[in-house]
Amino acid sequence: MRNITKRIVSLFLALMLFALPLSMAGCGEKPEYVDYEYYEIGTTVKLRLATSAGALGYLDTEYLDTVADECEKLLEKLDAVLSEDNPSSQLSSLNSEVSVLLNADKNMLSTLSAAQKLNELTHGAYDFTLGTLNDVWNVENGGPVPDYDDIKEAADHTGVDKIVMNSSAITKNDKLTKLDFDGIKDGTAVQLLLEYLDSTNVVYAVISVGSTVGVYGNKPEFGTYKIGLPDPDQPTDIIGYVYVPSGLVSVAGDYECFFEEDG
């Protein structure tokens, strides 16, 4: 799903509330950016494409719309692979009570590979097999706090050692194990769109997927992108900034996923 807004803007707000300094164009001048918005892989996706094309002059909105349409198609394909909200996605299929997923999509395999590497780098702190525990806690719907026995049973079906991957298939040693890519799939989406932009005439762009922000190309006069980090206690306020010329920035906080029970 896409909502297109064509206007001159001074702020681009993602879930993580990041802002970019822009100079306002005068009456009759071309807007600096064109904004697009989608909802895919269970989260909001915002795409900002610059109209400036450097030595090529300016890109008209028709061309940028074509680029945005292709980005939407890529996201729709990714949704069919990694979305938990899509019951026919490969992730949903693997999280049903099956032992193996054959002919796994390349994005499924690359996301799992990245998750395994992150698990190693964090010495197990990042665990992508907590799907059963997430189901038991039901945080998104406000709980309630599950019984100890239910927690213990769900925990028995977690563990990265239960997942085996080869060049085209993913095998679960425990049929009840469920993968949870919420901590990494946003980065997969951003990386996918950044790679696509390399094949276009777009000179610089900003992509926001959930709490992950990707910046593409170089801003005019070699400016850096200013990405704001939300205050955990006041999410509408900015607690600090990160300045990056290009690349990805991702943030997460346990304050965003919780519920209260009995005060």
C-alpha positions in Angstrom: 0.0 0.0 0.0 1.4 3.4 -0.9 0.6 7.0 0.0 2.5 9.6 -2.1 3.0 13.1 -0.9 4.6 15.6 -3.3 5.7 18.7 -1.4 8.6 20.6 -0.1 9.4 19.4 3.3 11.7 20.4 6.1 11.3 17.3 8.3 11.1 13.6 7.6 9.8 11.7 10.6 10.3 8.0 10.8 9.3 5.9 13.8 12.6 6.8 15.3 12.0 10.5 14.6 14.9 11.6 12.5 15.2 15.0 10.9 17.1 16.4 7.9 18.0 20.1 7.5 16.6 21.3 4.2 16.5 24.7 2.5 13.1 25.7 1.5 12.6 26.3 -2.2 11.0 29.5 -3.4 7.8 29.8 -5.3 8.0 28.1 -8.7 11.2 26.2 -7.9 11.4 22.4 -8.0 10.9 20.6 -4.7 14.1 19.1 -3.2 12.4 15.8 -2.4 9.4 13.6 -3.2 8.1 11.4 -0.4 6.5 8.0 -0.6 5.0 5.9 2.1 4.1 2.2 2.2 3.1 -0.5 4.7 4.9 -3.8 4.2 6.6 -6.5 6.3 4.4 -5.4 9.2 5.8 -1.9 9.5 5.7 1.6 7.9 8.2 2.3 5.2 9.1 5.8 4.2 11.1 6.7 1.1 12.5 10.1 0.2 14.0 10.6 -3.2 15.9 13.7 -4.2 14.9 15.6 -7.3 18.5 16.8 -7.9 20.5 14.5 -10.1 23.8 16.3 -10.0 25.3 16.7 -13.5 22.1 15.3 -15.0 20.1 18.3 -13.7 16.7 17.4 -12.1 14.7 14.2 -12.1 11.0 14.8 -12.9 8.4 13.3 -10.6 7.3 10.8 -13.3 10.8 9.2 -13.2 10.8 9.2 -9.4 7.3 7.6 -9.4 8.7 4.8 -11.6 11.6 4.3 -9.1 9.1 4.3 -6.2 6.9 1.8 -7.9 9.8 -0.6 -8.3 10.7 -0.1 -4.6 7.1 -1.0 -3.7 7.3 -4.1 -5.9 10.5 -5.2 -4.1 8.9 -4.6 -0.7 5.8 -6.6 -1.7 8.1 -9.5 -2.7 9.9 -9.2 0.6 6.6 -9.2 2.4 5.8 -12.6 0.8 9.0 -13.9 2.4 9.5 -12.2 5.8 6.2 -10.9 7.0 4.7 -12.5 10.1 1.4 -10.8 9.2 1.2 -12.5 5.9 0.0 -16.1 6.5 1.3 -17.3 3.1 4.8 -15.9 3.6 7.8 -18.2 3.8 8.4 -17.1 7.4 4.8 -18.0 8.4 5.2 -21.3 6.6 8.4 -22.1 8.4 6.8 -21.1 11.8 4.0 -23.5 11.3 4.6 -27.0 12.6 6.9 -28.2 9.9 10.4 -29.5 9.9 11.8 -28.0 6.7 11.4 -25.1 4.2 12.5 -26.1 0.7 13.5 -23.7 -2.0 13.9 -20.8 0.5 14.0 -17.4 -1.0 17.4 -15.7 -1.2 16.3 -13.0 1.1 15.1 -15.5 3.6 18.5 -17.2 3.5 20.4 -14.0 3.7 18.3 -12.7 6.6 18.8 -16.0 8.5 22.6 -15.9 7.8 22.8 -12.3 9.1 20.8 -13.4 12.2 23.2 -16.3 12.9 26.2 -13.9 12.6 24.6 -11.4 14.9 23.9 -14.2 17.4 27.6 -15.1 17.3 28.7 -11.5 17.6 26.5 -10.9 20.7 27.5 -14.2 22.3 23.9 -15.4 22.2 22.3 -12.2 23.4 20.4 -11.8 20.1 18.3 -14.9 19.7 16.2 -15.2 16.6 14.3 -18.3 17.8 12.1 -16.7 20.5 8.9 -16.9 18.5 7.2 -19.3 20.9 8.1 -17.1 23.9 6.7 -14.0 22.1 3.5 -15.8 21.5 3.2 -16.8 25.2 3.9 -13.3 26.5 1.6 -11.7 23.9 3.1 -8.2 24.5 1.5 -6.6 21.5 -1.9 -7.3 22.9 -1.1 -6.4 26.4 -0.4 -9.8 28.0 -1.4 -11.1 30.5 1.7 -12.4 32.3 1.8 -16.1 31.4 2.1 -18.9 33.9 5.6 -20.2 34.7 4.9 -23.6 33.2 3.8 -22.0 29.9 7.0 -19.9 29.9 9.1 -23.0 30.5 7.4 -25.0 27.9 7.8 -22.2 25.3 11.5 -21.8 26.2 12.1 -25.5 25.6 11.4 -24.8 21.9 14.0 -22.0 21.5 17.7 -22.2 20.7 19.6 -21.3 17.5 21.1 -24.8 17.5 17.6 -26.1 16.4 18.0 -24.3 13.0 20.1 -25.7 10.2 20.5 -23.9 6.8 22.1 -25.0 3.6 22.2 -23.4 0.1 18.4 -23.7 -0.5 16.6 -25.1 2.5 16.1 -24.4 6.2 15.5 -27.2 8.6 14.1 -27.1 12.2 15.1 -29.8 14.6 12.0 -28.9 16.6 8.8 -28.4 14.7 7.5 -26.0 17.4 10.5 -23.7 17.1 9.5 -20.3 15.6 11.8 -17.7 14.1 11.5 -14.1 15.0 13.2 -11.7 12.6 11.8 -8.5 14.1 15.2 -7.3 15.2 16.7 -7.7 11.7 14.2 -7.8 8.9 13.9 -4.0 8.7 17.6 -3.9 7.8 17.1 -6.5 5.1 14.4 -4.2 3.5 16.6 -1.1 3.7 19.6 -3.0 2.2 17.4 -4.3 -0.6 16.2 -0.8 -1.6 19.6 0.7 -1.3 21.0 -1.9 -3.7 18.2 -1.2 -6.2 18.8 2.6 -6.1 22.3 1.8 -7.4 20.7 0.9 -10.7 18.8 4.2 -11.0 19.6 7.9 -11.6 18.7 8.9 -8.1 21.7 10.7 -6.5 20.7 10.7 -2.9 17.8 9.3 -0.9 16.6 8.4 2.6 14.8 5.1 3.5 13.1 4.5 6.8 11.8 1.0 7.7 10.5 0.8 11.2 13.4 1.9 13.4 16.1 1.4 10.7 17.2 4.3 8.5 19.3 4.0 5.4 20.9 7.0 3.6 21.9 6.6 0.0 24.4 8.7 -2.0 26.0 12.0 -1.0 24.1 15.1 -0.2 24.9 18.3 -2.1 28.1 20.0 -1.0 29.1 16.8 0.8 26.6 17.4 3.6 25.9 14.7 6.2 22.5 13.3 7.1 21.3 14.2 10.6 19.5 11.3 12.3 17.7 11.9 15.6 17.5 9.4 18.3 14.3 9.4 20.4 14.3 9.9 24.2 13.2 6.6 25.8 11.3 8.5 28.4 9.7 11.0 26.0 9.6 9.3 22.5 8.4 12.5 20.9 11.7 14.3 22.0 15.1 13.8 20.5 17.9 12.8 23.0 20.8 13.0 20.5 21.9 12.9 16.9 24.0 10.7 14.7 25.6 12.3 11.6 26.3 9.9 8.7 27.3 10.5 5.1 25.8 7.2 4.0 24.9 3.7 5.3 22.4 2.4 7.8 21.5 3.3 11.4 19.2 1.1 13.5 18.0 1.6 17.0 15.9 -0.5 19.4 14.7 -0.2 22.9 12.8 -2.4 25.4 10.7 0.6 26.3 8.9 0.2 23.0 7.6 -3.3 23.7 6.0 -3.8 27.1 2.8 -4.0 29.0 1.8 -3.3 32.6 -0.2 -5.6 34.8 -1.6 -4.9 38.2 0.0 -1.5 38.4 
